[in-house]
């Protein structure tokens, strides 16, 4: 169960402008950074609110990796 609630570092690339406001408002999403058509952020817990924020936008790439906690750095 702990892994399900782990924080993930997510990077998403879009065909067009990303839905930055929707992503930033999604429950569990923090540290949203935008670079052109790419968004990087942290997602804690369920991905569902994050994925709902992407609805209607064409994604060309999505990666998710475990975020290092302060004690792991």
Secondary structure, 3 states (H helix, E strand, C coil): CCHHHCEEEEEEEECCCCCHHHHHHCCCEEEEEEECCEEEEEEECCCHHHHHHHCCCCEEEEEEEECCCHHHC
